[in-house]
Amino acid sequence: MQSVSVNDEVIRPTKIVCVGRNYVAHIEELGNKVPESMVVFNKPNSAITDILHSQIDGHVLHYESELAFTVASGKLAAVGFGLDLTKRALQSHLKEKGLPWERAKAFDGAALFSKFVTLPSEIEHLSLQLDVDGEQRQAGGVQLMLYRPEFILEEIARFTTLEDGDIIMSGTPSGVGEVQPGQTFKGQVLLEDRQLVAATWLAR
């Protein structure tokens, strides 16, 4: 099984539970409607990778940066930066036909994560920033979410068991785009103006 680092301990999540359409500006940039209830989909453990691909199986990948949380004893325990990679053209095709998104979202290599660090008590002040080749592409945080992390946890727990180490990805702010080979991606999790954790990837 693929693993992530939580406070320098190796953790192997059984699954990644993802929230879609959680920032209004991102909903608008993709031409979607604000959902009546929380949009949820899963990625398997095999989606986790430390290699940022620009294409997989001939599909151009789009990046979506997210605040990610690990779960322990039924609670949010740690926070990290996550990249949700999407086969956007395929996703649009599937959506048009009313079909599930898994082929566009749950493929091997579809999720990258920084290290995870202990979740601070001031969770409402958490935010993320993504820079590509030194230029800010995405920024946003808990205060812009339609569904806050605690609510997300409660809602997911209503229908599925969250094992210790499982990851919740809480949605992406506006500014998503294509991954280009050779680009350098730097993601940060911030508590107000203080960096909690960061990661850098070179796209292939």
N, CA, C and O of each residue as an XYZ file, in Angstrom:
816
protein
N       0.827     -1.205      0.000
C       0.000      0.000      0.000
C       0.858      1.249      0.000
O       1.953      1.261      0.561
N       0.354      2.303     -0.633
C       1.064      3.576     -0.662
C       0.942      4.259      0.702
O      -0.009      4.015      1.444
N       1.913      5.114      1.022
C       1.956      5.716      2.353
C       2.133      7.230      2.271
O       2.510      7.780      1.236
N       1.846      7.888      3.407
C       2.120      9.300      3.590
C       2.824      9.459      4.938
O       2.859      8.529      5.744
N       3.383     10.648      5.174
C       4.087     10.921      6.420
C       3.244     11.833      7.306
O       2.866     12.931      6.899
N       2.955     11.371      8.512
C       2.201     12.161      9.490
C       3.091     12.352     10.716
O       3.343     11.412     11.469
N       3.561     13.577     10.900
C       4.505     13.860     11.990
C       5.674     12.878     11.953
O       6.104     12.357     12.982
N       6.181     12.638     10.723
C       7.328     11.772     10.458
C       7.059     10.289     10.712
O       7.988      9.481     10.711
N       5.796      9.930     10.928
C       5.403      8.524     11.034
C       4.782      8.099      9.707
O       3.992      8.834      9.115
N       5.147      6.908      9.252
C       4.609      6.402      7.990
C       3.198      5.864      8.227
O       2.986      4.992      9.070
N       2.237      6.397      7.470
C       0.840      6.006      7.588
C       0.357      5.514      6.227
O       0.693      6.096      5.196
N      -0.426      4.449      6.227
C      -0.967      3.904      4.979
C      -2.487      4.029      4.998
O      -3.175      3.170      5.549
N      -3.009      5.086      4.403
C      -4.461      5.270      4.390
C      -5.155      4.197      3.555
O      -4.616      3.745      2.545
N      -6.343      3.793      3.977
C      -7.090      2.819      3.180
C      -7.789      3.497      2.008
O      -8.096      2.855      1.003
N      -8.039      4.802      2.141
C      -8.751      5.523      1.076
C      -8.576      7.025      1.266
O      -8.152      7.503      2.318
N      -8.918      7.745      0.206
C      -8.952      9.204      0.220
C     -10.381      9.608     -0.121
O     -10.895      9.254     -1.182
N     -11.016     10.343      0.774
C     -12.381     10.808      0.532
C     -12.305     12.282      0.145
O     -11.763     13.099      0.890
N     -12.847     12.613     -1.013
C     -12.683     13.942     -1.593
C     -14.013     14.691     -1.644
O     -15.062     14.107     -1.917
N     -13.948     15.976     -1.378
C     -15.112     16.847     -1.473
C     -14.984     17.688     -2.740
O     -13.955     18.326     -2.960
N     -16.005     17.691     -3.557
C     -16.019     18.492     -4.765
C     -16.882     19.729     -4.599
O     -17.789     19.754     -3.767
N     -16.599     20.756     -5.393
C     -17.421     21.967     -5.435
C     -17.620     22.587     -4.049
O     -18.745     22.825     -3.611
N     -16.496     22.842     -3.373
C     -16.563     23.406     -2.016
C     -16.161     24.870     -1.958
O     -16.197     25.478     -0.888
N     -15.774     25.451     -3.105
C     -15.445     26.877     -3.182
C     -16.252     27.479     -4.331
O     -16.193     26.981     -5.455
N     -16.993     28.531     -4.063
C     -17.890     29.106     -5.065
C     -17.134     29.544     -6.312
O     -17.597     29.301     -7.426
N     -15.973     30.188     -6.148
C     -15.231     30.694     -7.305
C     -14.790     29.550     -8.217
O     -14.774     29.711     -9.437
N     -14.434     28.406     -7.649
C     -14.050     27.253     -8.465
C     -15.266     26.672     -9.181
O     -15.172     26.273    -10.342
N     -16.398     26.623     -8.499
C     -17.634     26.159     -9.132
C     -17.922     27.006    -10.371
O     -18.276     26.487    -11.429
N     -17.763     28.321    -10.215
C     -18.065     29.235    -11.315
C     -17.079     29.098    -12.462
O     -17.470     29.187    -13.626
N     -15.774     28.878    -12.145
C     -14.793     28.822    -13.230
C     -14.969     27.584    -14.097
O     -14.550     27.576    -15.254
N     -15.586     26.532    -13.550
C     -15.833     25.328    -14.337
C     -17.251     25.290    -14.900
O     -17.630     24.330    -15.571
N     -18.036     26.337    -14.627
C     -19.380     26.408    -15.164
C     -20.351     25.429    -14.528
O     -21.329     25.023    -15.155
N     -20.082     25.046    -13.273
C     -20.956     24.128    -12.553
C     -21.975     24.884    -11.715
O     -21.888     26.102    -11.557
N     -22.937     24.150    -11.182
C     -23.928     24.727    -10.291
C     -23.538     24.468     -8.839
O     -22.915     23.454     -8.525
N     -23.913     25.399     -7.955
C     -23.688     25.172     -6.527
C     -24.533     23.974     -6.106
O     -25.746     23.978     -6.321
N     -23.921     22.947     -5.510
C     -24.671     21.732     -5.194
C     -25.654     21.938     -4.045
O     -25.437     22.771     -3.164
N     -26.733     21.167     -4.072
C     -27.711     21.222     -2.984
C     -27.196     20.504     -1.743
O     -27.619     20.810     -0.628
N     -26.303     19.569     -1.926
C     -25.672     18.871     -0.809
C     -24.212     18.618     -1.161
O     -23.804     18.811     -2.306
N     -23.435     18.192     -0.189
C     -21.995     18.041     -0.355
C     -21.672     16.958     -1.382
O     -22.186     15.842     -1.308
N     -20.808     17.308     -2.347
C     -20.369     16.354     -3.369
C     -19.172     15.571     -2.833
O     -18.190     16.162     -2.386
N     -19.254     14.244     -2.877
C     -18.201     13.388     -2.324
C     -17.837     12.303     -3.335
O     -18.713     11.718     -3.972
N     -16.542     12.041     -3.474
C     -16.077     10.906     -4.266
C     -14.802     10.373     -3.625
O     -14.168     11.067     -2.830
N     -14.428      9.156     -3.962
C     -13.269      8.510     -3.350
C     -12.136      8.312     -4.352
O     -12.358      8.156     -5.552
N     -10.924      8.323     -3.824
C      -9.748      7.840     -4.545
C      -9.187      6.668     -3.742
O      -9.195      6.705     -2.512
N      -8.701      5.631     -4.420
C      -8.117      4.499     -3.690
C      -6.708      4.810     -3.203
O      -6.103      5.806     -3.597
N      -6.206      3.949     -2.349
C      -4.832      4.099     -1.872
C      -3.844      4.127     -3.028
O      -2.830      4.821     -2.955
N      -4.122      3.383     -4.090
C      -3.187      3.306     -5.226
C      -3.069      4.619     -5.986
O      -2.175      4.763     -6.820
N      -3.955      5.590     -5.718
C      -3.854      6.904     -6.363
C      -2.686      7.721     -5.834
O      -2.233      8.653     -6.498
N      -2.188      7.380     -4.633
C      -1.137      8.175     -3.986
C       0.199      7.983     -4.697
O       0.602      6.857     -4.987
N       0.879      9.092     -4.973
C       2.181      9.051     -5.630
C       3.000     10.249     -5.175
O       2.461     11.192     -4.594
N       4.302     10.213     -5.437
C       5.135     11.394     -5.204
C       5.668     11.943     -6.525
O       6.544     12.808     -6.533
N       5.135     11.439     -7.647
C       5.542     11.896     -8.975
C       4.405     12.704     -9.591
O       3.276     12.225     -9.701
N       4.715     13.925     -9.987
C       3.717     14.794    -10.611
C       3.795     14.638    -12.128
O       4.699     15.167    -12.775
N       2.843     13.910    -12.675
C       2.791     13.696    -14.114
C       1.985     14.805    -14.781
O       1.030     15.322    -14.201
N       2.371     15.164    -15.996
C       1.583     16.104    -16.793
C       0.562     15.368    -17.661
O      -0.468     15.932    -18.031
N       0.850     14.117    -17.980
C      -0.078     13.286    -18.741
C      -0.015     11.860    -18.216
O       1.029     11.397    -17.755
N      -1.137     11.180    -18.291
C      -1.198      9.748    -17.992
C      -2.097      9.094    -19.031
O      -3.232      9.522    -19.242
N      -1.580      8.052    -19.678
C      -2.340      7.329    -20.704
C      -2.883      8.266    -21.776
O      -3.995      8.081    -22.272
N      -2.084      9.280    -22.131
C      -2.478     10.202    -23.186
C      -3.438     11.293    -22.760
O      -3.823     12.128    -23.578
N      -3.834     11.305    -21.496
C      -4.745     12.322    -20.984
C      -3.949     13.442    -20.313
O      -3.140     13.178    -19.423
N      -4.172     14.685    -20.731
C      -3.575     15.842    -20.062
C      -4.180     15.971    -18.676
O      -5.396     15.855    -18.517
N      -3.346     16.211    -17.671
C      -3.817     16.317    -16.293
C      -3.945     17.770    -15.865
O      -3.143     18.621    -16.252
N      -4.959     18.037    -15.067
C      -5.156     19.344    -14.453
C      -4.880     19.222    -12.954
O      -5.178     18.200    -12.336
N      -4.312     20.273    -12.388
C      -4.041     20.301    -10.949
C      -5.189     20.979    -10.198
O      -5.825     21.902    -10.706
N      -5.435     20.502     -8.988
C      -6.355     21.139     -8.055
C      -5.715     21.040     -6.671
O      -5.558     19.937     -6.146
N      -5.346     22.165     -6.074
C      -4.688     22.142     -4.764
C      -5.743     22.155     -3.659
O      -6.776     22.814     -3.778
N      -5.468     21.422     -2.589
C      -6.468     21.256     -1.539
C      -5.826     21.161     -0.155
O      -4.702     20.684      0.001
N      -6.572     21.630      0.839
C      -6.229     21.307      2.218
C      -6.645     19.861      2.456
O      -7.791     19.486      2.208
N      -5.706     19.057      2.937
C      -5.964     17.643      3.184
C      -5.813     17.354      4.671
O      -4.976     17.950      5.349
N      -6.620     16.445      5.164
C      -6.635     16.117      6.594
C      -6.573     14.610      6.776
O      -7.219     13.863      6.042
N      -5.787     14.158      7.764
C      -5.826     12.756      8.138
C      -6.765     12.596      9.328
O      -7.015     13.530     10.089
N      -7.272     11.374      9.456
C      -8.239     11.048     10.502
C      -7.606     10.070     11.488
O      -6.898      9.146     11.088
N      -7.863     10.277     12.770
C      -7.439      9.343     13.814
C      -8.518      9.311     14.892
O      -8.960     10.355     15.373
N      -8.936      8.106     15.265
C      -9.974      7.926     16.292
C     -11.228      8.738     15.982
O     -11.863      9.290     16.881
N     -11.572      8.802     14.707
C     -12.792      9.468     14.295
C     -12.725     10.976     14.272
O     -13.751     11.635     14.098
N     -11.530     11.546     14.445
C     -11.376     13.000     14.468
C     -10.338     13.445     13.444
O      -9.487     12.662     13.023
N     -10.420     14.717     13.049
C      -9.374     15.292     12.214
C      -8.115     15.428     13.059
O      -8.148     16.026     14.135
N      -7.001     14.872     12.573
C      -5.804     14.798     13.409
C      -4.628     15.604     12.874
O      -3.855     16.159     13.654
N      -4.486     15.675     11.561
C      -3.321     16.340     10.970
C      -3.740     16.981      9.660
O      -4.751     16.614      9.061
N      -2.929     17.959      9.223
C      -3.229     18.689      7.988
C      -2.013     18.693      7.080
O      -0.875     18.729      7.546
N      -2.264     18.657      5.790
C      -1.196     18.730      4.807
C      -1.714     19.362      3.531
O      -2.896     19.681      3.409
N      -0.809     19.536      2.587
C      -1.169     20.079      1.276
C      -1.361     18.921      0.309
O      -0.549     17.996      0.274
N      -2.425     18.968     -0.469
C      -2.681     17.911     -1.434
C      -2.904     18.439     -2.831
O      -3.433     19.536     -3.011
N      -2.502     17.658     -3.824
C      -2.821     17.929     -5.223
C      -3.739     16.820     -5.724
O      -3.366     15.647     -5.740
N      -4.932     17.206     -6.127
C      -5.896     16.314     -6.749
C      -5.732     16.478     -8.255
O      -6.038     17.537     -8.803
N      -5.250     15.434     -8.925
C      -5.042     15.498    -10.370
C      -6.259     14.928    -11.097
O      -6.844     13.926    -10.685
N      -6.616     15.598    -12.190
C      -7.855     15.277    -12.892
C      -7.616     15.169    -14.391
O      -6.935     16.007    -14.982
N      -8.180     14.134    -14.997
C      -8.245     14.057    -16.452
C      -9.470     14.865    -16.869
O     -10.562     14.316    -17.015
N      -9.284     16.185    -17.063
C     -10.415     17.109    -17.179
C     -11.298     16.818    -18.395
O     -12.524     16.824    -18.285
N     -10.683     16.565    -19.551
C     -11.485     16.309    -20.741
C     -12.327     15.052    -20.552
O     -13.493     15.013    -20.947
N     -11.740     14.039    -19.954
C     -12.484     12.807    -19.694
C     -13.585     13.047    -18.675
O     -14.697     12.544    -18.834
N     -13.286     13.816    -17.626
C     -14.303     14.130    -16.620
C     -15.501     14.842    -17.260
O     -16.652     14.514    -16.975
N     -15.214     15.818    -18.126
C     -16.298     16.548    -18.782
C     -17.146     15.609    -19.638
O     -18.373     15.714    -19.654
N     -16.491     14.694    -20.346
C     -17.211     13.720    -21.176
C     -18.118     12.839    -20.316
O     -19.273     12.596    -20.666
N     -17.588     12.365    -19.196
C     -18.371     11.503    -18.312
C     -19.550     12.254    -17.696
O     -20.652     11.716    -17.585
N     -19.304     13.515    -17.293
C     -20.376     14.321    -16.715
C     -21.493     14.554    -17.718
O     -22.670     14.502    -17.362
N     -21.133     14.810    -18.971
C     -22.143     15.036    -20.010
C     -23.054     13.824    -20.182
O     -24.239     13.966    -20.485
N     -22.495     12.638    -19.988
C     -23.264     11.414    -20.155
C     -23.900     10.940    -18.847
O     -24.547      9.894    -18.808
N     -23.712     11.722    -17.769
C     -24.283     11.344    -16.479
C     -23.622     10.140    -15.850
O     -24.247      9.420    -15.072
N     -22.343      9.910    -16.184
C     -21.614      8.749    -15.677
C     -20.710      9.136    -14.510
O     -20.383     10.312    -14.348
N     -20.304      8.161    -13.695
C     -19.402      8.444    -12.568
C     -18.057      8.999    -13.029
O     -17.668      8.842    -14.186
N     -17.350      9.656    -12.096
C     -16.094     10.352    -12.402
C     -14.839      9.499    -12.190
O     -13.738      9.955    -12.500
N     -14.975      8.285    -11.673
C     -13.790      7.567    -11.197
C     -12.663      7.482    -12.220
O     -11.496      7.625    -11.855
N     -12.979      7.257    -13.473
C     -11.925      7.128    -14.489
C     -11.116      8.413    -14.637
O      -9.966      8.378    -15.075
N     -11.714      9.547    -14.274
C     -11.046     10.840    -14.404
C     -10.427     11.328    -13.103
O      -9.656     12.288    -13.109
N     -10.752     10.682    -11.988
C     -10.319     11.184    -10.677
C      -9.587     10.147     -9.826
O      -8.783     10.516     -8.969
N      -9.848      8.862    -10.045
C      -9.383      7.836     -9.108
C      -8.293      6.943     -9.692
O      -8.049      5.848     -9.186
N      -7.646      7.403    -10.744
C      -6.600      6.605    -11.401
C      -5.316      6.582    -10.566
O      -5.121      7.431     -9.697
N      -4.459      5.621    -10.830
C      -3.151      5.552    -10.169
C      -2.359      6.814    -10.510
O      -2.252      7.190    -11.678
N      -1.802      7.465     -9.483
C      -1.031      8.687     -9.687
C      -1.854      9.957     -9.596
O      -1.383     11.022     -9.997
N      -3.084      9.872     -9.072
C      -4.003     11.016     -9.070
C      -3.956     11.856     -7.798
O      -4.714     12.819     -7.679
N      -3.086     11.519     -6.840
C      -3.068     12.272     -5.576
C      -1.642     12.397     -5.050
O      -0.932     11.404     -4.893
N      -1.237     13.639     -4.782
C       0.072     13.908     -4.181
C      -0.119     14.672     -2.886
O      -1.037     15.483     -2.764
N       0.754     14.410     -1.913
C       0.620     15.056     -0.613
C       1.977     15.502     -0.070
O       3.003     14.858     -0.292
N       1.948     16.619      0.644
C       3.086     17.018      1.465
C       3.121     16.107      2.690
O       2.293     15.204      2.816
N       4.058     16.334      3.578
C       3.965     15.739      4.901
C       2.737     16.310      5.611
O       2.284     17.410      5.294
N       2.218     15.572      6.550
C       1.119     16.047      7.389
C       1.654     16.404      8.775
O       2.531     15.725      9.309
N       1.109     17.482      9.348
C       1.513     17.933     10.672
C       0.269     18.043     11.551
O      -0.854     18.135     11.056
N       0.492     18.031     12.853
C      -0.618     18.083     13.805
C      -1.546     19.246     13.517
O      -1.096     20.373     13.312
N      -2.835     18.974     13.502
C      -3.833     19.988     13.208
C      -3.871     21.028     14.328
O      -4.040     20.660     15.491
N      -3.719     22.314     14.012
C      -3.800     23.341     15.048
C      -5.237     23.537     15.513
O      -6.178     23.174     14.807
N      -5.404     24.104     16.686
C      -6.757     24.333     17.210
C      -7.488     25.409     16.423
O      -8.717     25.397     16.360
N      -6.745     26.351     15.816
C      -7.374     27.455     15.072
C      -7.642     27.030     13.632
O      -7.146     27.651     12.692
N      -8.430     25.968     13.466
C      -8.626     25.380     12.144
C      -9.265     26.352     11.164
O      -9.034     26.259      9.958
N     -10.074     27.292     11.677
C     -10.758     28.238     10.791
C      -9.797     29.198     10.112
O     -10.180     29.875      9.157
N      -8.542     29.275     10.587
C      -7.553     30.182      9.993
C      -6.593     29.465      9.038
O      -5.611     30.056      8.588
N      -6.873     28.202      8.732
C      -6.029     27.464      7.797
C      -6.312     27.890      6.361
O      -7.456     28.162      5.995
N      -5.256     27.945      5.556
C      -5.410     28.234      4.130
C      -4.286     27.551      3.374
O      -3.358     26.997      3.964
N      -4.390     27.604      2.052
C      -3.360     27.025      1.198
C      -2.913     28.046      0.168
O      -3.610     29.021     -0.115
N      -1.739     27.802     -0.383
C      -1.242     28.589     -1.506
C      -0.473     27.670     -2.432
O       0.357     26.876     -1.989
N      -0.755     27.780     -3.721
C      -0.019     27.029     -4.731
C       0.675     27.998     -5.663
O       0.036     28.870     -6.252
N       1.990     27.847     -5.800
C       2.781     28.612     -6.761
C       3.284     27.672     -7.843
O       3.738     26.567     -7.547
N       3.206     28.103     -9.093
C       3.743     27.347    -10.227
C       4.805     28.205    -10.893
O       4.521     29.297    -11.386
N       6.029     27.699    -10.902
C       7.174     28.457    -11.414
C       7.259     29.829    -10.755
O       7.543     30.830    -11.412
N       7.008     29.862     -9.443
C       7.137     31.090     -8.666
C       5.959     32.037     -8.748
O       5.971     33.086     -8.104
N       4.947     31.697     -9.518
C       3.762     32.556     -9.674
C       2.579     31.942     -8.934
O       2.285     30.759     -9.108
N       1.902     32.733     -8.114
C       0.766     32.209     -7.370
C      -0.373     31.858     -8.325
O      -0.794     32.678     -9.141
N      -0.861     30.622     -8.207
C      -1.966     30.166     -9.046
C      -3.253     29.964     -8.249
O      -4.346     30.241     -8.742
N      -3.114     29.477     -7.013
C      -4.289     29.222     -6.190
C      -4.044     29.668     -4.761
O      -2.935     29.560     -4.238
N      -5.098     30.170     -4.141
C      -5.044     30.541     -2.728
C      -6.467     30.508     -2.191
O      -7.407     30.918     -2.871
N      -6.614     30.026     -0.985
C      -7.942     29.955     -0.370
C      -7.853     29.137      0.892
O      -6.826     28.523      1.179
N      -8.923     29.131      1.639
C      -8.876     28.401      2.888
C     -10.237     28.148      3.480
O     -11.267     28.306      2.824
N     -10.216     27.751      4.741
C     -11.421     27.309      5.440
C     -12.522     28.358      5.403
O     -13.696     28.018      5.255
N     -12.161     29.614      5.535
C     -13.181     30.649      5.608
C     -13.929     30.848      4.291
O     -14.981     31.486      4.279
N     -13.409     30.314      3.181
C     -14.079     30.422      1.886
C     -14.868     29.159      1.529
O     -15.541     29.120      0.499
N     -14.788     28.140      2.364
C     -15.436     26.867      2.057
C     -16.948     26.937      2.264
O     -17.432     27.588      3.189
N     -17.679     26.256      1.388
C     -19.112     26.074      1.623
C     -19.341     25.126      2.791
O     -20.260     25.313      3.588
N     -18.487     24.101      2.881
C     -18.578     23.113      3.959
C     -17.256     23.097      4.704
O     -16.215     22.807      4.115
N     -17.285     23.404      5.984
C     -16.073     23.477      6.789
C     -15.585     22.076      7.150
O     -16.368     21.128      7.103
N     -14.310     21.924      7.510
C     -13.744     20.593      7.758
C     -14.508     19.751      8.781
O     -14.698     18.555      8.561
N     -14.947     20.342      9.887
C     -15.661     19.562     10.904
C     -16.968     19.021     10.350
O     -17.338     17.881     10.628
N     -17.678     19.843      9.557
C     -18.926     19.385      8.949
C     -18.650     18.282      7.936
O     -19.388     17.299      7.864
N     -17.575     18.448      7.148
C     -17.202     17.433      6.168
C     -17.002     16.081      6.858
O     -17.513     15.059      6.403
N     -16.258     16.091      7.952
C     -16.002     14.859      8.701
C     -17.305     14.218      9.156
O     -17.503     13.015      8.979
N     -18.188     15.009      9.735
C     -19.463     14.483     10.228
C     -20.299     13.905      9.090
O     -20.901     12.840      9.230
N     -20.333     14.616      7.961
C     -21.156     14.174      6.842
C     -20.627     12.871      6.243
O     -21.405     11.975      5.916
N     -19.311     12.766      6.101
C     -18.725     11.538      5.560
C     -18.998     10.368      6.496
O     -19.326      9.270      6.047
N     -18.860     10.606      7.806
C     -19.033      9.537      8.791
C     -20.467      9.008      8.827
O     -20.716      7.940      9.388
N     -21.412      9.744      8.234
C     -22.792      9.276      8.190
C     -22.963      8.059      7.290
O     -23.888      7.269      7.480
N     -22.061      7.902      6.294
C     -22.289      6.826      5.334
C     -21.099      5.900      5.125
O     -21.234      4.871      4.462
N     -19.923      6.245      5.681
C     -18.774      5.353      5.500
C     -17.875      5.409      6.727
O     -17.808      6.428      7.415
N     -17.194      4.318      6.991
C     -16.274      4.253      8.125
C     -14.931      4.838      7.723
O     -14.348      4.444      6.713
N     -14.450      5.772      8.511
C     -13.134      6.355      8.284
C     -12.139      5.659      9.204
O     -12.228      5.751     10.429
N     -11.191      4.964      8.588
C     -10.159      4.270      9.351
C      -9.066      5.256      9.746
O      -8.887      6.290      9.102
N      -8.338      4.927     10.809
C      -7.199      5.761     11.200
C      -6.223      5.864     10.027
O      -5.850      4.858      9.424
N      -5.821      7.091      9.718
C      -4.897      7.329      8.620
C      -5.571      7.688      7.314
O      -4.901      8.152      6.391
N      -6.879      7.487      7.204
C      -7.574      7.885      5.984
C      -7.458      9.392      5.787
O      -7.316     10.147      6.750
N      -7.521      9.819      4.535
C      -7.328     11.218      4.172
C      -8.621     11.811      3.644
O      -9.341     11.174      2.875
N      -8.910     13.037      4.064
C     -10.007     13.813      3.508
C      -9.407     14.980      2.730
O      -8.611     15.747      3.273
N      -9.790     15.117      1.454
C      -9.409     16.275      0.648
C     -10.632     17.187      0.572
O     -11.717     16.749      0.192
N     -10.452     18.454      0.935
C     -11.594     19.321      1.251
C     -12.033     20.249      0.124
O     -12.814     21.172      0.358
N     -11.544     20.020     -1.099
C     -11.974     20.851     -2.220
C     -10.922     21.871     -2.610
O      -9.994     22.144     -1.849
N     -11.075     22.434     -3.809
C     -10.061     23.334     -4.360
C     -10.620     24.726     -4.616
O     -11.761     24.855     -5.058
N      -9.840     25.773     -4.347
C     -10.248     27.126     -4.728
C     -10.057     27.339     -6.229
O      -9.591     26.441     -6.930
N     -10.411     28.511     -6.716
C     -10.278     28.807     -8.143
C      -8.805     28.861     -8.542
O      -7.918     28.993     -7.699
N      -8.566     28.754     -9.865
C      -7.213     28.848    -10.384
C      -6.650     27.545    -10.891
O      -5.446     27.451    -11.131
N      -7.497     26.514    -11.065
C      -7.012     25.228    -11.551
C      -6.548     25.366    -13.000
O      -6.936     26.299    -13.702
N      -5.710     24.424    -13.434
C      -5.212     24.495    -14.802
C      -4.413     23.262    -15.169
O      -4.284     22.331    -14.374
N      -3.873     23.263    -16.387
C      -3.103     22.132    -16.883
C      -1.732     22.061    -16.222
O      -1.113     23.081    -15.921
N      -1.275     20.832    -16.005
C       0.103     20.588    -15.585
C       0.957     20.509    -16.845
O       0.653     19.745    -17.762
N       2.032     21.306    -16.887
C       2.941     21.312    -18.033
C       4.278     20.689    -17.628
O       4.764     20.957    -16.530
N       4.884     19.866    -18.488
C       6.180     19.268    -18.156
C       7.214     20.348    -17.836
O       7.284     21.374    -18.512
N       8.012     20.102    -16.800
C       9.076     21.023    -16.426
C       8.657     22.108    -15.453
O       9.508     22.837    -14.943
N       7.369     22.231    -15.185
C       6.925     23.239    -14.223
C       7.255     22.804    -12.796
O       7.235     21.616    -12.472
N       7.559     23.789    -11.953
C       7.801     23.535    -10.541
C       6.591     23.977     -9.737
O       6.175     25.134     -9.805
N       6.032     23.049     -8.978
C       4.869     23.312     -8.148
C       5.296     23.373     -6.684
O       5.948     22.457     -6.183
N       4.924     24.458     -6.000
C       5.167     24.569     -4.567
C       3.842     24.809     -3.860
O       3.160     25.803     -4.110
N       3.487     23.889     -2.975
C       2.256     24.021     -2.211
C       2.550     24.270     -0.749
O       3.464     23.672     -0.182
N       1.777     25.153     -0.138
C       1.954     25.485      1.268
C       0.627     25.415      2.006
O      -0.422     25.746      1.454
N       0.685     24.983      3.255
C      -0.426     25.139      4.191
C      -0.036     26.236      5.169
O       1.034     26.194      5.777
N      -0.918     27.220      5.312
C      -0.653     28.382      6.151
C      -1.638     28.449      7.300
O      -2.808     28.095      7.151
N      -1.163     28.900      8.436
C      -2.018     29.265      9.565
C      -1.893     30.770      9.701
O      -0.912     31.280     10.242
N      -2.910     31.482      9.198
C      -2.811     32.924      8.985
C      -1.599     33.172      8.080
O      -1.621     32.740      6.928
N      -0.556     33.842      8.545
C       0.603     34.125      7.687
C       1.778     33.182      7.938
O       2.848     33.367      7.358
N       1.598     32.186      8.784
C       2.699     31.283      9.161
C       2.598     29.970      8.396
O       1.547     29.329      8.376
N       3.701     29.579      7.768
C       3.727     28.314      7.041
C       3.805     27.138      8.007
O       4.679     27.091      8.872
N       2.879     26.187      7.851
C       2.900     24.985      8.672
C       3.652     23.848      7.997
O       4.384     23.100      8.644
N       3.462     23.728      6.686
C       4.112     22.653      5.947
C       4.089     23.052      4.467
O       3.213     23.792      4.021
N       5.068     22.545      3.724
C       5.152     22.837      2.289
C       5.767     21.650      1.557
O       6.430     20.802      2.153
N       5.531     21.616      0.262
C       6.119     20.575     -0.578
C       6.348     21.148     -1.969
O       5.650     22.065     -2.403
N       7.346     20.587     -2.667
C       7.671     21.024     -4.015
C       7.770     19.810     -4.931
O       8.353     18.790     -4.563
N       7.195     19.929     -6.129
C       7.251     18.867     -7.122
C       7.649     19.443     -8.467
O       7.256     20.560     -8.806
N       8.426     18.691     -9.238
C       8.770     19.038    -10.610
C       7.939     18.167    -11.547
O       8.043     16.941    -11.514
N       7.116     18.799    -12.381
C       6.219     18.047    -13.263
C       7.001     17.344    -14.367
O       7.952     17.891    -14.925
N       6.587     16.150    -14.658
C       7.227     15.348    -15.706
C       6.326     15.286    -16.943
O       6.686     14.657    -17.938
